[in-house]
């Protein structure tokens, strides 16, 4: 299993990277040739080849995942979140806050002001896919507050927990 952050080629991806002054716009989980991620269409599974046509992987980490950990992530994606909608409300809030950061250096908040992941409303941003990872992989970040964390900050947290298994491209 590989945890990665990528730079997208779309205008939206470029806008995200520009507004945050960060080198990546998307967070993904790779298992073999499959990629688990959330994009504007919601939570889905894509082929690695398809992702590589529109994204350049900039950072990747290969944590020493056990078979049970890999299976848990796979089961959580397929049984709990696949097909869940994209969280446009949180995304627009994130963009607004990123614009305030870019223009006025206003720090990003540490959480969105509402609960986006309840049993009544399960919607995802790409970084919220990090909730499916073992919590110790994303320390010190709170797995339930990833809706306002940038892909770069999330991959940096994972890389800090696995310095020997990290690569930058």
C-alpha positions as CSV (number, residue, x, y, z in Angstrom):
1,X,0.0,0.0,0.0
2,X,1.2,3.5,-0.9
3,X,0.0,6.8,0.4
4,X,0.6,9.6,-2.0
5,X,0.0,13.2,-2.8
6,X,-0.2,14.4,-6.4
7,X,-0.3,17.6,-8.5
8,X,-3.2,17.6,-10.8
9,X,-3.2,19.2,-14.2
10,X,-6.7,20.7,-14.1
11,X,-7.3,24.4,-13.6
12,X,-8.9,23.6,-10.3
13,X,-5.9,21.7,-9.1
14,X,-3.6,24.5,-10.2
15,X,-5.8,27.0,-8.3
16,X,-5.6,24.9,-5.1
17,X,-1.8,24.7,-5.3
18,X,-1.5,28.4,-6.1
19,X,-3.8,29.5,-3.3
20,X,-2.0,27.4,-0.7
21,X,1.5,27.8,-2.0
22,X,1.9,24.1,-2.0
23,X,3.2,21.6,-4.5
24,X,0.2,19.1,-4.5
25,X,-3.6,19.2,-4.9
26,X,-4.7,15.7,-4.3
27,X,-4.4,12.9,-1.7
28,X,-4.6,9.3,-2.8
29,X,-4.2,5.7,-1.5
30,X,-2.7,3.3,-3.9
31,X,-3.0,-0.5,-3.6
32,X,-1.3,-2.2,-6.5
33,X,-2.9,-0.9,-9.7
34,X,-5.9,0.5,-7.8
35,X,-6.3,4.1,-6.5
36,X,-8.7,5.0,-3.8
37,X,-9.6,8.7,-3.8
38,X,-12.3,11.3,-3.7
39,X,-12.7,13.8,-6.5
40,X,-15.5,16.1,-7.7
41,X,-17.5,12.9,-8.6
42,X,-17.2,11.5,-5.1
43,X,-15.4,8.6,-3.6
44,X,-14.2,6.1,-6.2
45,X,-11.7,3.6,-7.3
46,X,-9.6,4.3,-10.3
47,X,-6.7,2.6,-12.1
48,X,-3.3,4.0,-11.3
49,X,-2.8,4.4,-15.1
50,X,-5.9,6.7,-15.3
51,X,-4.7,8.8,-12.3
52,X,-1.2,9.2,-13.8
53,X,-2.8,10.7,-17.0
54,X,-4.1,13.7,-15.0
55,X,-1.9,13.8,-11.9
56,X,1.9,13.7,-11.2
57,X,2.7,11.9,-8.0
58,X,5.0,14.2,-6.1
59,X,5.3,12.5,-2.7
60,X,4.7,8.9,-1.8
61,X,5.1,6.8,1.4
62,X,5.1,3.1,1.6
63,X,4.2,2.3,5.2
64,X,5.0,-1.2,6.4
65,X,1.3,-2.2,6.2
66,X,0.3,-5.6,7.5
67,X,-2.1,-7.7,5.5
68,X,-4.8,-6.9,8.1
69,X,-4.2,-3.1,7.7
70,X,-4.4,-3.3,3.9
71,X,-7.5,-5.4,4.1
72,X,-9.1,-3.0,6.6
73,X,-8.5,0.0,4.3
74,X,-9.8,-1.9,1.3
75,X,-12.9,-3.1,3.1
76,X,-13.6,0.4,4.5
77,X,-13.4,1.9,1.0
78,X,-15.6,-0.8,-0.6
79,X,-18.0,-1.3,2.2
80,X,-18.3,2.1,3.8
81,X,-17.4,5.0,1.5
82,X,-17.4,4.0,-2.2
83,X,-19.9,6.1,-4.1
84,X,-20.2,8.7,-1.3
85,X,-20.7,12.2,-2.6
86,X,-18.0,14.9,-2.8
87,X,-18.3,17.4,0.0
88,X,-18.9,20.6,-2.0
89,X,-19.9,22.6,1.1
90,X,-16.6,21.8,2.8
91,X,-14.7,22.3,-0.5
92,X,-16.0,25.8,-1.0
93,X,-15.3,26.6,2.6
94,X,-11.8,25.3,2.1
95,X,-11.4,27.4,-1.1
96,X,-12.7,30.5,0.7
97,X,-10.2,30.0,3.6
98,X,-7.4,29.2,1.1
99,X,-8.1,32.5,-0.7
100,X,-8.1,34.4,2.7
101,X,-4.7,32.7,3.4
102,X,-3.3,33.6,0.0
103,X,-4.5,37.3,0.1
104,X,-4.3,38.1,3.8
105,X,-2.2,35.3,5.3
106,X,-5.1,34.3,7.5
107,X,-4.3,30.8,8.9
108,X,-6.5,27.9,7.8
109,X,-8.8,26.8,10.6
110,X,-8.1,23.4,12.2
111,X,-11.6,22.1,11.4
112,X,-14.7,22.8,9.4
113,X,-17.4,24.5,11.5
114,X,-19.9,21.6,11.0
115,X,-19.8,17.8,11.0
116,X,-19.4,16.6,7.5
117,X,-19.1,12.9,8.4
118,X,-22.0,11.8,10.3
119,X,-24.1,8.7,9.8
120,X,-26.7,11.0,8.2
121,X,-24.3,12.8,5.8
122,X,-21.2,11.0,4.5
123,X,-19.4,13.3,2.1
124,X,-15.7,13.4,1.3
125,X,-12.9,15.6,0.3
126,X,-9.7,13.9,-1.0
127,X,-7.9,14.4,2.3
128,X,-10.7,12.7,4.3
129,X,-9.7,9.5,2.7
130,X,-6.9,9.7,5.3
131,X,-9.6,8.7,7.8
132,X,-9.4,5.2,6.4
133,X,-5.7,4.8,7.3
134,X,-4.5,3.6,10.7
135,X,-4.6,6.6,13.0
136,X,-0.9,6.2,13.9
137,X,0.0,6.8,10.2
138,X,-1.3,10.4,10.3
139,X,-0.2,11.5,13.7
140,X,-0.4,14.3,15.0
141,X,-3.4,15.0,12.8
142,X,-6.9,14.2,14.1
143,X,-8.5,11.6,11.7
144,X,-11.9,13.2,12.2
145,X,-10.7,16.7,11.2
146,X,-9.1,16.1,7.8
147,X,-11.7,18.1,5.9
148,X,-9.8,21.3,6.3
149,X,-6.3,19.8,6.1
150,X,-4.5,20.3,2.8
151,X,-3.2,17.3,0.8
152,X,0.4,18.6,1.4
153,X,-0.1,18.8,5.2
154,X,-1.6,15.3,5.3
155,X,1.2,13.7,3.3
156,X,3.8,15.6,5.4
157,X,2.3,14.0,8.5
158,X,2.5,10.5,7.0
159,X,6.0,11.1,5.8
160,X,7.1,12.2,9.3
161,X,5.8,8.9,10.7
162,X,7.7,6.9,8.0
163,X,10.9,8.7,7.1
164,X,12.6,5.7,5.7
165,X,9.7,4.8,3.5
166,X,9.1,8.2,1.9
167,X,10.0,9.4,-1.6
168,X,9.8,12.8,-3.3
169,X,9.7,13.0,-7.1
